């Protein structure tokens, strides 16, 4: 539910979607899973010197990681269907 630029995530939690702490670009991603958590690491590789740099690491509960994976797949599918089934 979107309300005044805020997305309701849970009944008692609202996130202001206009607040961005930072944004980075990444071409590589690594995922590590434990019994409790999912850790996603994002890296940027400079195409000129082929050196990579870890730009972000996000650790979340396993159930949230599974939900994120499903949401990514669903969103990509919906986007592809809007474009008539054509990929980039």
mmCIF file as gemmi writes it, N, C-alpha and C atoms, coordinates in Angstrom:
data_model
loop_
_atom_site.group_PDB
_atom_site.id
_atom_site.type_symbol
_atom_site.label_atom_id
_atom_site.label_alt_id
_atom_site.label_comp_id
_atom_site.label_asym_id
_atom_site.label_entity_id
_atom_site.label_seq_id
_atom_site.pdbx_PDB_ins_code
_atom_site.Cartn_x
_atom_site.Cartn_y
_atom_site.Cartn_z
_atom_site.occupancy
_atom_site.B_iso_or_equiv
_atom_site.pdbx_formal_charge
_atom_site.auth_seq_id
_atom_site.auth_asym_id
_atom_site.pdbx_PDB_model_num
ATOM 1 N N . UNK Axp A 1 ? 0.838 -1.176 0 1 0 ? 1 A 1
ATOM 2 C CA . UNK Axp A 1 ? 0 0 0 1 0 ? 1 A 1
ATOM 3 C C . UNK Axp A 1 ? 0.883 1.239 0 1 0 ? 1 A 1
ATOM 4 N N . UNK Axp A 2 ? 0.727 2.142 -0.961 1 0 ? 2 A 1
ATOM 5 C CA . UNK Axp A 2 ? 1.502 3.368 -1.033 1 0 ? 2 A 1
ATOM 6 C C . UNK Axp A 2 ? 0.636 4.509 -0.526 1 0 ? 2 A 1
ATOM 7 N N . UNK Axp A 3 ? 1.217 5.304 0.36 1 0 ? 3 A 1
ATOM 8 C CA . UNK Axp A 3 ? 0.45 6.381 0.956 1 0 ? 3 A 1
ATOM 9 C C . UNK Axp A 3 ? 1.368 7.579 1.199 1 0 ? 3 A 1
ATOM 10 N N . UNK Axp A 4 ? 1.134 8.687 0.505 1 0 ? 4 A 1
ATOM 11 C CA . UNK Axp A 4 ? 1.931 9.898 0.685 1 0 ? 4 A 1
ATOM 12 C C . UNK Axp A 4 ? 3.426 9.639 0.62 1 0 ? 4 A 1
ATOM 13 N N . UNK Axp A 5 ? 3.884 8.994 -0.434 1 0 ? 5 A 1
ATOM 14 C CA . UNK Axp A 5 ? 5.291 8.671 -0.637 1 0 ? 5 A 1
ATOM 15 C C . UNK Axp A 5 ? 5.854 7.775 0.456 1 0 ? 5 A 1
ATOM 16 N N . UNK Axp A 6 ? 5.014 7.071 1.157 1 0 ? 6 A 1
ATOM 17 C CA . UNK Axp A 6 ? 5.469 6.132 2.173 1 0 ? 6 A 1
ATOM 18 C C . UNK Axp A 6 ? 4.869 4.776 1.858 1 0 ? 6 A 1
ATOM 19 N N . UNK Axp A 7 ? 5.696 3.727 1.894 1 0 ? 7 A 1
ATOM 20 C CA . UNK Axp A 7 ? 5.2 2.386 1.646 1 0 ? 7 A 1
ATOM 21 C C . UNK Axp A 7 ? 4.993 1.708 2.986 1 0 ? 7 A 1
ATOM 22 N N . UNK Axp A 8 ? 3.826 1.132 3.167 1 0 ? 8 A 1
ATOM 23 C CA . UNK Axp A 8 ? 3.549 0.415 4.401 1 0 ? 8 A 1
ATOM 24 C C . UNK Axp A 8 ? 4.105 -0.992 4.263 1 0 ? 8 A 1
ATOM 25 N N . UNK Axp A 9 ? 5.082 -1.326 5.103 1 0 ? 9 A 1
ATOM 26 C CA . UNK Axp A 9 ? 5.728 -2.631 5.053 1 0 ? 9 A 1
ATOM 27 C C . UNK Axp A 9 ? 5.037 -3.59 6.011 1 0 ? 9 A 1
ATOM 28 N N . UNK Axp A 10 ? 4.737 -3.138 7.187 1 0 ? 10 A 1
ATOM 29 C CA . UNK Axp A 10 ? 4.03 -3.919 8.192 1 0 ? 10 A 1
ATOM 30 C C . UNK Axp A 10 ? 3.04 -2.96 8.844 1 0 ? 10 A 1
ATOM 31 N N . UNK Axp A 11 ? 2.067 -3.484 9.563 1 0 ? 11 A 1
ATOM 32 C CA . UNK Axp A 11 ? 1.049 -2.6 10.136 1 0 ? 11 A 1
ATOM 33 C C . UNK Axp A 11 ? 1.606 -1.421 10.942 1 0 ? 11 A 1
ATOM 34 N N . UNK Axp A 12 ? 2.774 -1.588 11.579 1 0 ? 12 A 1
ATOM 35 C CA . UNK Axp A 12 ? 3.282 -0.512 12.417 1 0 ? 12 A 1
ATOM 36 C C . UNK Axp A 12 ? 4.557 0.137 11.882 1 0 ? 12 A 1
ATOM 37 N N . UNK Axp A 13 ? 4.983 -0.222 10.673 1 0 ? 13 A 1
ATOM 38 C CA . UNK Axp A 13 ? 6.225 0.318 10.122 1 0 ? 13 A 1
ATOM 39 C C . UNK Axp A 13 ? 5.95 0.999 8.792 1 0 ? 13 A 1
ATOM 40 N N . UNK Axp A 14 ? 6.387 2.247 8.66 1 0 ? 14 A 1
ATOM 41 C CA . UNK Axp A 14 ? 6.293 2.957 7.397 1 0 ? 14 A 1
ATOM 42 C C . UNK Axp A 14 ? 7.687 3.395 6.981 1 0 ? 14 A 1
ATOM 43 N N . UNK Axp A 15 ? 7.98 3.31 5.681 1 0 ? 15 A 1
ATOM 44 C CA . UNK Axp A 15 ? 9.267 3.733 5.148 1 0 ? 15 A 1
ATOM 45 C C . UNK Axp A 15 ? 9.03 4.884 4.189 1 0 ? 15 A 1
ATOM 46 N N . UNK Axp A 16 ? 9.717 5.996 4.421 1 0 ? 16 A 1
ATOM 47 C CA . UNK Axp A 16 ? 9.622 7.139 3.527 1 0 ? 16 A 1
ATOM 48 C C . UNK Axp A 16 ? 10.463 6.825 2.295 1 0 ? 16 A 1
ATOM 49 N N . UNK Axp A 17 ? 9.827 6.612 1.158 1 0 ? 17 A 1
ATOM 50 C CA . UNK Axp A 17 ? 10.532 6.226 -0.066 1 0 ? 17 A 1
ATOM 51 C C . UNK Axp A 17 ? 11.284 7.383 -0.708 1 0 ? 17 A 1
ATOM 52 N N . UNK Axp A 18 ? 11.143 8.582 -0.21 1 0 ? 18 A 1
ATOM 53 C CA . UNK Axp A 18 ? 11.898 9.727 -0.727 1 0 ? 18 A 1
ATOM 54 C C . UNK Axp A 18 ? 13.229 9.887 0.005 1 0 ? 18 A 1
ATOM 55 N N . UNK Axp A 19 ? 13.44 9.115 1.056 1 0 ? 19 A 1
ATOM 56 C CA . UNK Axp A 19 ? 14.686 9.171 1.81 1 0 ? 19 A 1
ATOM 57 C C . UNK Axp A 19 ? 15.62 8.112 1.275 1 0 ? 19 A 1
ATOM 58 N N . UNK Axp A 20 ? 16.748 8.54 0.697 1 0 ? 20 A 1
ATOM 59 C CA . UNK Axp A 20 ? 17.731 7.606 0.165 1 0 ? 20 A 1
ATOM 60 C C . UNK Axp A 20 ? 19.06 7.9 0.842 1 0 ? 20 A 1
ATOM 61 N N . UNK Axp A 21 ? 19.602 6.905 1.525 1 0 ? 21 A 1
ATOM 62 C CA . UNK Axp A 21 ? 20.882 7.083 2.206 1 0 ? 21 A 1
ATOM 63 C C . UNK Axp A 21 ? 22.019 7.103 1.196 1 0 ? 21 A 1
ATOM 64 N N . UNK Axp A 22 ? 21.928 6.285 0.189 1 0 ? 22 A 1
ATOM 65 C CA . UNK Axp A 22 ? 22.961 6.247 -0.837 1 0 ? 22 A 1
ATOM 66 C C . UNK Axp A 22 ? 22.568 5.273 -1.928 1 0 ? 22 A 1
ATOM 67 N N . UNK Axp A 23 ? 23.182 5.439 -3.075 1 0 ? 23 A 1
ATOM 68 C CA . UNK Axp A 23 ? 22.915 4.555 -4.196 1 0 ? 23 A 1
ATOM 69 C C . UNK Axp A 23 ? 24.243 4.186 -4.839 1 0 ? 23 A 1
ATOM 70 N N . UNK Axp A 24 ? 24.393 2.918 -5.204 1 0 ? 24 A 1
ATOM 71 C CA . UNK Axp A 24 ? 25.628 2.457 -5.825 1 0 ? 24 A 1
ATOM 72 C C . UNK Axp A 24 ? 25.282 1.573 -7.016 1 0 ? 24 A 1
ATOM 73 N N . UNK Axp A 25 ? 26.241 1.422 -7.917 1 0 ? 25 A 1
ATOM 74 C CA . UNK Axp A 25 ? 26.08 0.558 -9.078 1 0 ? 25 A 1
ATOM 75 C C . UNK Axp A 25 ? 26.928 -0.682 -8.867 1 0 ? 25 A 1
ATOM 76 N N . UNK Axp A 26 ? 26.389 -1.83 -9.247 1 0 ? 26 A 1
ATOM 77 C CA . UNK Axp A 26 ? 27.094 -3.093 -9.057 1 0 ? 26 A 1
ATOM 78 C C . UNK Axp A 26 ? 26.815 -4.008 -10.233 1 0 ? 26 A 1
ATOM 79 N N . UNK Axp A 27 ? 27.864 -4.698 -10.717 1 0 ? 27 A 1
ATOM 80 C CA . UNK Axp A 27 ? 27.675 -5.678 -11.781 1 0 ? 27 A 1
ATOM 81 C C . UNK Axp A 27 ? 27.747 -7.109 -11.255 1 0 ? 27 A 1
ATOM 82 N N . UNK Axp A 28 ? 28.24 -7.283 -10.041 1 0 ? 28 A 1
ATOM 83 C CA . UNK Axp A 28 ? 28.406 -8.619 -9.47 1 0 ? 28 A 1
ATOM 84 C C . UNK Axp A 28 ? 27.676 -8.719 -8.141 1 0 ? 28 A 1
ATOM 85 N N . UNK Axp A 29 ? 27.142 -9.914 -7.889 1 0 ? 29 A 1
ATOM 86 C CA . UNK Axp A 29 ? 26.482 -10.147 -6.614 1 0 ? 29 A 1
ATOM 87 C C . UNK Axp A 29 ? 26.845 -11.541 -6.116 1 0 ? 29 A 1
ATOM 88 N N . UNK Axp A 30 ? 26.986 -11.65 -4.809 1 0 ? 30 A 1
ATOM 89 C CA . UNK Axp A 30 ? 27.278 -12.925 -4.16 1 0 ? 30 A 1
ATOM 90 C C . UNK Axp A 30 ? 26.243 -13.135 -3.069 1 0 ? 30 A 1
ATOM 91 N N . UNK Axp A 31 ? 25.749 -14.356 -2.946 1 0 ? 31 A 1
ATOM 92 C CA . UNK Axp A 31 ? 24.752 -14.667 -1.926 1 0 ? 31 A 1
ATOM 93 C C . UNK Axp A 31 ? 25.264 -15.807 -1.057 1 0 ? 31 A 1
ATOM 94 N N . UNK Axp A 32 ? 25.207 -15.597 0.258 1 0 ? 32 A 1
ATOM 95 C CA . UNK Axp A 32 ? 25.597 -16.613 1.232 1 0 ? 32 A 1
ATOM 96 C C . UNK Axp A 32 ? 24.407 -16.858 2.158 1 0 ? 32 A 1
ATOM 97 N N . UNK Axp A 33 ? 24.122 -18.122 2.428 1 0 ? 33 A 1
ATOM 98 C CA . UNK Axp A 33 ? 22.971 -18.477 3.256 1 0 ? 33 A 1
ATOM 99 C C . UNK Axp A 33 ? 23.432 -19.292 4.457 1 0 ? 33 A 1
ATOM 100 N N . UNK Axp A 34 ? 22.899 -18.95 5.631 1 0 ? 34 A 1
ATOM 101 C CA . UNK Axp A 34 ? 23.107 -19.755 6.835 1 0 ? 34 A 1
ATOM 102 C C . UNK Axp A 34 ? 21.744 -20.269 7.277 1 0 ? 34 A 1
ATOM 103 N N . UNK Axp A 35 ? 21.694 -20.934 8.398 1 0 ? 35 A 1
ATOM 104 C CA . UNK Axp A 35 ? 20.406 -21.441 8.894 1 0 ? 35 A 1
ATOM 105 C C . UNK Axp A 35 ? 19.432 -20.309 9.217 1 0 ? 35 A 1
ATOM 106 N N . UNK Axp A 36 ? 19.96 -19.133 9.565 1 0 ? 36 A 1
ATOM 107 C CA . UNK Axp A 36 ? 19.104 -18.026 9.985 1 0 ? 36 A 1
ATOM 108 C C . UNK Axp A 36 ? 19.074 -16.84 9.025 1 0 ? 36 A 1
ATOM 109 N N . UNK Axp A 37 ? 20.18 -16.606 8.31 1 0 ? 37 A 1
ATOM 110 C CA . UNK Axp A 37 ? 20.33 -15.371 7.549 1 0 ? 37 A 1
ATOM 111 C C . UNK Axp A 37 ? 20.685 -15.604 6.086 1 0 ? 37 A 1
ATOM 112 N N . UNK Axp A 38 ? 20.455 -14.563 5.292 1 0 ? 38 A 1
ATOM 113 C CA . UNK Axp A 38 ? 20.932 -14.481 3.918 1 0 ? 38 A 1
ATOM 114 C C . UNK Axp A 38 ? 21.785 -13.221 3.846 1 0 ? 38 A 1
ATOM 115 N N . UNK Axp A 39 ? 23.009 -13.349 3.336 1 0 ? 39 A 1
ATOM 116 C CA . UNK Axp A 39 ? 23.877 -12.193 3.153 1 0 ? 39 A 1
ATOM 117 C C . UNK Axp A 39 ? 24.112 -12.008 1.657 1 0 ? 39 A 1
ATOM 118 N N . UNK Axp A 40 ? 23.847 -10.789 1.189 1 0 ? 40 A 1
ATOM 119 C CA . UNK Axp A 40 ? 24.026 -10.451 -0.217 1 0 ? 40 A 1
ATOM 120 C C . UNK Axp A 40 ? 25.13 -9.397 -0.286 1 0 ? 40 A 1
ATOM 121 N N . UNK Axp A 41 ? 26.161 -9.678 -1.08 1 0 ? 41 A 1
ATOM 122 C CA . UNK Axp A 41 ? 27.259 -8.737 -1.261 1 0 ? 41 A 1
ATOM 123 C C . UNK Axp A 41 ? 27.259 -8.253 -2.711 1 0 ? 41 A 1
ATOM 124 N N . UNK Axp A 42 ? 27.4 -6.948 -2.878 1 0 ? 42 A 1
ATOM 125 C CA . UNK Axp A 42 ? 27.405 -6.332 -4.194 1 0 ? 42 A 1
ATOM 126 C C . UNK Axp A 42 ? 28.79 -5.745 -4.46 1 0 ? 42 A 1
ATOM 127 N N . UNK Axp A 43 ? 29.32 -5.987 -5.656 1 0 ? 43 A 1
ATOM 128 C CA . UNK Axp A 43 ? 30.642 -5.485 -6.018 1 0 ? 43 A 1
ATOM 129 C C . UNK Axp A 43 ? 30.576 -4.717 -7.325 1 0 ? 43 A 1
ATOM 130 N N . UNK Axp A 44 ? 31.437 -3.707 -7.422 1 0 ? 44 A 1
ATOM 131 C CA . UNK Axp A 44 ? 31.608 -2.928 -8.647 1 0 ? 44 A 1
ATOM 132 C C . UNK Axp A 44 ? 32.99 -3.245 -9.19 1 0 ? 44 A 1
ATOM 133 N N . UNK Axp A 45 ? 33.069 -3.532 -10.478 1 0 ? 45 A 1
ATOM 134 C CA . UNK Axp A 45 ? 34.345 -3.788 -11.136 1 0 ? 45 A 1
ATOM 135 C C . UNK Axp A 45 ? 34.585 -2.677 -12.153 1 0 ? 45 A 1
ATOM 136 N N . UNK Axp A 46 ? 35.692 -1.961 -11.986 1 0 ? 46 A 1
ATOM 137 C CA . UNK Axp A 46 ? 36.059 -0.915 -12.925 1 0 ? 46 A 1
ATOM 138 C C . UNK Axp A 46 ? 36.477 -1.572 -14.236 1 0 ? 46 A 1
ATOM 139 N N . UNK Axp A 47 ? 35.798 -1.287 -15.344 1 0 ? 47 A 1
ATOM 140 C CA . UNK Axp A 47 ? 36.112 -1.961 -16.611 1 0 ? 47 A 1
ATOM 141 C C . UNK Axp A 47 ? 37.504 -1.635 -17.159 1 0 ? 47 A 1
ATOM 142 N N . UNK Axp A 48 ? 38.098 -0.537 -16.709 1 0 ? 48 A 1
ATOM 143 C CA . UNK Axp A 48 ? 39.421 -0.159 -17.21 1 0 ? 48 A 1
ATOM 144 C C . UNK Axp A 48 ? 40.542 -0.993 -16.608 1 0 ? 48 A 1
ATOM 145 N N . UNK Axp A 49 ? 40.466 -1.262 -15.309 1 0 ? 49 A 1
ATOM 146 C CA . UNK Axp A 49 ? 41.57 -1.993 -14.682 1 0 ? 49 A 1
ATOM 147 C C . UNK Axp A 49 ? 41.151 -3.342 -14.114 1 0 ? 49 A 1
ATOM 148 N N . UNK Axp A 50 ? 39.891 -3.703 -14.305 1 0 ? 50 A 1
ATOM 149 C CA . UNK Axp A 50 ? 39.359 -5.011 -13.883 1 0 ? 50 A 1
ATOM 150 C C . UNK Axp A 50 ? 39.534 -5.278 -12.389 1 0 ? 50 A 1
ATOM 151 N N . UNK Axp A 51 ? 39.579 -4.22 -11.575 1 0 ? 51 A 1
ATOM 152 C CA . UNK Axp A 51 ? 39.662 -4.384 -10.123 1 0 ? 51 A 1
ATOM 153 C C . UNK Axp A 51 ? 38.288 -4.153 -9.523 1 0 ? 51 A 1
ATOM 154 N N . UNK Axp A 52 ? 37.912 -5.035 -8.619 1 0 ? 52 A 1
ATOM 155 C CA . UNK Axp A 52 ? 36.607 -4.939 -8 1 0 ? 52 A 1
ATOM 156 C C . UNK Axp A 52 ? 36.662 -4.325 -6.622 1 0 ? 52 A 1
ATOM 157 N N . UNK Axp A 53 ? 35.503 -3.812 -6.197 1 0 ? 53 A 1
ATOM 158 C CA . UNK Axp A 53 ? 35.372 -3.202 -4.888 1 0 ? 53 A 1
ATOM 159 C C . UNK Axp A 53 ? 34.007 -3.575 -4.324 1 0 ? 53 A 1
ATOM 160 N N . UNK Axp A 54 ? 33.989 -4.072 -3.097 1 0 ? 54 A 1
ATOM 161 C CA . UNK Axp A 54 ? 32.729 -4.372 -2.434 1 0 ? 54 A 1
ATOM 162 C C . UNK Axp A 54 ? 32.049 -3.053 -2.108 1 0 ? 54 A 1
ATOM 163 N N . UNK Axp A 55 ? 30.847 -2.849 -2.629 1 0 ? 55 A 1
ATOM 164 C CA . UNK Axp A 55 ? 30.158 -1.572 -2.424 1 0 ? 55 A 1
ATOM 165 C C . UNK Axp A 55 ? 29.035 -1.658 -1.402 1 0 ? 55 A 1
ATOM 166 N N . UNK Axp A 56 ? 28.56 -2.884 -1.136 1 0 ? 56 A 1
ATOM 167 C CA . UNK Axp A 56 ? 27.492 -3.02 -0.153 1 0 ? 56 A 1
ATOM 168 C C . UNK Axp A 56 ? 27.355 -4.469 0.293 1 0 ? 56 A 1
ATOM 169 N N . UNK Axp A 57 ? 27.011 -4.637 1.553 1 0 ? 57 A 1
ATOM 170 C CA . UNK Axp A 57 ? 26.71 -5.961 2.101 1 0 ? 57 A 1
ATOM 171 C C . UNK Axp A 57 ? 25.413 -5.824 2.895 1 0 ? 57 A 1
ATOM 172 N N . UNK Axp A 58 ? 24.445 -6.675 2.576 1 0 ? 58 A 1
ATOM 173 C CA . UNK Axp A 58 ? 23.15 -6.646 3.257 1 0 ? 58 A 1
ATOM 174 C C . UNK Axp A 58 ? 22.883 -8.03 3.835 1 0 ? 58 A 1
ATOM 175 N N . UNK Axp A 59 ? 22.617 -8.079 5.126 1 0 ? 59 A 1
ATOM 176 C CA . UNK Axp A 59 ? 22.253 -9.331 5.775 1 0 ? 59 A 1
ATOM 177 C C . UNK Axp A 59 ? 20.822 -9.198 6.283 1 0 ? 59 A 1
ATOM 178 N N . UNK Axp A 60 ? 20.006 -10.191 5.97 1 0 ? 60 A 1
ATOM 179 C CA . UNK Axp A 60 ? 18.607 -10.159 6.366 1 0 ? 60 A 1
ATOM 180 C C . UNK Axp A 60 ? 18.159 -11.537 6.808 1 0 ? 60 A 1
ATOM 181 N N . UNK Axp A 61 ? 17.063 -11.613 7.559 1 0 ? 61 A 1
ATOM 182 C CA . UNK Axp A 61 ? 16.553 -12.921 7.97 1 0 ? 61 A 1
ATOM 183 C C . UNK Axp A 61 ? 16.261 -13.791 6.747 1 0 ? 61 A 1
ATOM 184 N N . UNK Axp A 62 ? 16.427 -15.093 6.914 1 0 ? 62 A 1
ATOM 185 C CA . UNK Axp A 62 ? 16.251 -16.032 5.806 1 0 ? 62 A 1
ATOM 186 C C . UNK Axp A 62 ? 14.875 -15.89 5.14 1 0 ? 62 A 1
ATOM 187 N N . UNK Axp A 63 ? 13.839 -15.713 5.929 1 0 ? 63 A 1
ATOM 188 C CA . UNK Axp A 63 ? 12.486 -15.586 5.362 1 0 ? 63 A 1
ATOM 189 C C . UNK Axp A 63 ? 12.375 -14.318 4.511 1 0 ? 63 A 1
ATOM 190 N N . UNK Axp A 64 ? 13.049 -13.244 4.922 1 0 ? 64 A 1
ATOM 191 C CA . UNK Axp A 64 ? 13.034 -12.016 4.128 1 0 ? 64 A 1
ATOM 192 C C . UNK Axp A 64 ? 13.829 -12.21 2.835 1 0 ? 64 A 1
ATOM 193 N N . UNK Axp A 65 ? 14.914 -12.983 2.885 1 0 ? 65 A 1
ATOM 194 C CA . UNK Axp A 65 ? 15.685 -13.282 1.681 1 0 ? 65 A 1
ATOM 195 C C . UNK Axp A 65 ? 14.881 -14.079 0.67 1 0 ? 65 A 1
ATOM 196 N N . UNK Axp A 66 ? 14.119 -15.054 1.166 1 0 ? 66 A 1
ATOM 197 C CA . UNK Axp A 66 ? 13.257 -15.84 0.274 1 0 ? 66 A 1
ATOM 198 C C . UNK Axp A 66 ? 12.186 -14.958 -0.345 1 0 ? 66 A 1
ATOM 199 N N . UNK Axp A 67 ? 11.624 -14.057 0.446 1 0 ? 67 A 1
ATOM 200 C CA . UNK Axp A 67 ? 10.61 -13.132 -0.058 1 0 ? 67 A 1
ATOM 201 C C . UNK Axp A 67 ? 11.216 -12.203 -1.106 1 0 ? 67 A 1
ATOM 202 N N . UNK Axp A 68 ? 12.428 -11.718 -0.861 1 0 ? 68 A 1
ATOM 203 C CA . UNK Axp A 68 ? 13.108 -10.849 -1.823 1 0 ? 68 A 1
ATOM 204 C C . UNK Axp A 68 ? 13.363 -11.576 -3.134 1 0 ? 68 A 1
ATOM 205 N N . UNK Axp A 69 ? 13.821 -12.815 -3.064 1 0 ? 69 A 1
ATOM 206 C CA . UNK Axp A 69 ? 14.082 -13.601 -4.278 1 0 ? 69 A 1
ATOM 207 C C . UNK Axp A 69 ? 12.803 -13.751 -5.107 1 0 ? 69 A 1
ATOM 208 N N . UNK Axp A 70 ? 11.707 -14.076 -4.448 1 0 ? 70 A 1
ATOM 209 C CA . UNK Axp A 70 ? 10.425 -14.224 -5.152 1 0 ? 70 A 1
ATOM 210 C C . UNK Axp A 70 ? 9.962 -12.9 -5.752 1 0 ? 70 A 1
ATOM 211 N N . UNK Axp A 71 ? 10.153 -11.811 -5.011 1 0 ? 71 A 1
ATOM 212 C CA . UNK Axp A 71 ? 9.745 -10.496 -5.499 1 0 ? 71 A 1
ATOM 213 C C . UNK Axp A 71 ? 10.553 -10.082 -6.724 1 0 ? 71 A 1
ATOM 214 N N . UNK Axp A 72 ? 11.855 -10.353 -6.713 1 0 ? 72 A 1
ATOM 215 C CA . UNK Axp A 72 ? 12.696 -10.021 -7.869 1 0 ? 72 A 1
ATOM 216 C C . UNK Axp A 72 ? 12.227 -10.789 -9.101 1 0 ? 72 A 1
ATOM 217 N N . UNK Axp A 73 ? 12.015 -12.097 -8.957 1 0 ? 73 A 1
ATOM 218 C CA . UNK Axp A 73 ? 11.56 -12.908 -10.097 1 0 ? 73 A 1
ATOM 219 C C . UNK Axp A 73 ? 10.21 -12.439 -10.621 1 0 ? 73 A 1
ATOM 220 N N . UNK Axp A 74 ? 9.286 -12.137 -9.706 1 0 ? 74 A 1
ATOM 221 C CA . UNK Axp A 74 ? 7.952 -11.68 -10.096 1 0 ? 74 A 1
ATOM 222 C C . UNK Axp A 74 ? 8.035 -10.349 -10.837 1 0 ? 74 A 1
ATOM 223 N N . UNK Axp A 75 ? 8.846 -9.432 -10.334 1 0 ? 75 A 1
ATOM 224 C CA . UNK Axp A 75 ? 8.97 -8.112 -10.943 1 0 ? 75 A 1
ATOM 225 C C . UNK Axp A 75 ? 9.599 -8.192 -12.33 1 0 ? 75 A 1
ATOM 226 N N . UNK Axp A 76 ? 10.623 -9.019 -12.484 1 0 ? 76 A 1
ATOM 227 C CA . UNK Axp A 76 ? 11.252 -9.199 -13.803 1 0 ? 76 A 1
ATOM 228 C C . UNK Axp A 76 ? 10.257 -9.803 -14.792 1 0 ? 76 A 1
ATOM 229 N N . UNK Axp A 77 ? 9.494 -10.793 -14.344 1 0 ? 77 A 1
ATOM 230 C CA . UNK Axp A 77 ? 8.502 -11.426 -15.213 1 0 ? 77 A 1
ATOM 231 C C . UNK Axp A 77 ? 7.452 -10.416 -15.674 1 0 ? 77 A 1
ATOM 232 N N . UNK Axp A 78 ? 6.953 -9.601 -14.729 1 0 ? 78 A 1
ATOM 233 C CA . UNK Axp A 78 ? 5.948 -8.601 -15.075 1 0 ? 78 A 1
ATOM 234 C C . UNK Axp A 78 ? 6.511 -7.578 -16.064 1 0 ? 78 A 1
ATOM 235 N N . UNK Axp A 79 ? 7.747 -7.152 -15.851 1 0 ? 79 A 1
ATOM 236 C CA . UNK Axp A 79 ? 8.383 -6.183 -16.749 1 0 ? 79 A 1
ATOM 237 C C . UNK Axp A 79 ? 8.545 -6.776 -18.148 1 0 ? 79 A 1
ATOM 238 N N . UNK Axp A 80 ? 9.002 -8.018 -18.22 1 0 ? 80 A 1
ATOM 239 C CA . UNK Axp A 80 ? 9.193 -8.688 -19.511 1 0 ? 80 A 1
ATOM 240 C C . UNK Axp A 80 ? 7.871 -8.85 -20.249 1 0 ? 80 A 1
ATOM 241 N N . UNK Axp A 81 ? 6.819 -9.196 -19.531 1 0 ? 81 A 1
ATOM 242 C CA . UNK Axp A 81 ? 5.497 -9.35 -20.152 1 0 ? 81 A 1
ATOM 243 C C . UNK Axp A 81 ? 4.978 -8.01 -20.683 1 0 ? 81 A 1
ATOM 244 N N . UNK Axp A 82 ? 5.271 -6.912 -19.985 1 0 ? 82 A 1
ATOM 245 C CA . UNK Axp A 82 ? 4.848 -5.585 -20.454 1 0 ? 82 A 1
ATOM 246 C C . UNK Axp A 82 ? 5.531 -5.245 -21.762 1 0 ? 82 A 1
ATOM 247 N N . UNK Axp A 83 ? 6.751 -5.715 -21.953 1 0 ? 83 A 1
ATOM 248 C CA . UNK Axp A 83 ? 7.509 -5.438 -23.166 1 0 ? 83 A 1
ATOM 249 C C . UNK Axp A 83 ? 7.212 -6.453 -24.265 1 0 ? 83 A 1
ATOM 250 N N . UNK Axp A 84 ? 6.2 -7.271 -24.079 1 0 ? 84 A 1
ATOM 251 C CA . UNK Axp A 84 ? 5.826 -8.252 -25.092 1 0 ? 84 A 1
ATOM 252 C C . UNK Axp A 84 ? 6.736 -9.485 -25.09 1 0 ? 84 A 1
ATOM 253 N N . UNK Axp A 85 ? 7.304 -9.796 -23.933 1 0 ? 85 A 1
ATOM 254 C CA . UNK Axp A 85 ? 8.141 -10.976 -23.815 1 0 ? 85 A 1
ATOM 255 C C . UNK Axp A 85 ? 9.555 -10.804 -24.303 1 0 ? 85 A 1
ATOM 256 N N . UNK Axp A 86 ? 9.948 -9.551 -24.611 1 0 ? 86 A 1
ATOM 257 C CA . UNK Axp A 86 ? 11.302 -9.308 -25.117 1 0 ? 86 A 1
ATOM 258 C C . UNK Axp A 86 ? 12.227 -8.879 -23.986 1 0 ? 86 A 1
ATOM 259 N N . UNK Axp A 87 ? 13.412 -9.477 -23.953 1 0 ? 87 A 1
ATOM 260 C CA . UNK Axp A 87 ? 14.43 -9.074 -22.99 1 0 ? 87 A 1
ATOM 261 C C . UNK Axp A 87 ? 15.238 -7.933 -23.574 1 0 ? 87 A 1
ATOM 262 N N . UNK Axp A 88 ? 16.07 -7.344 -22.726 1 0 ? 88 A 1
ATOM 263 C CA . UNK Axp A 88 ? 16.883 -6.189 -23.154 1 0 ? 88 A 1
ATOM 264 C C . UNK Axp A 88 ? 17.849 -6.536 -24.24 1 0 ? 88 A 1
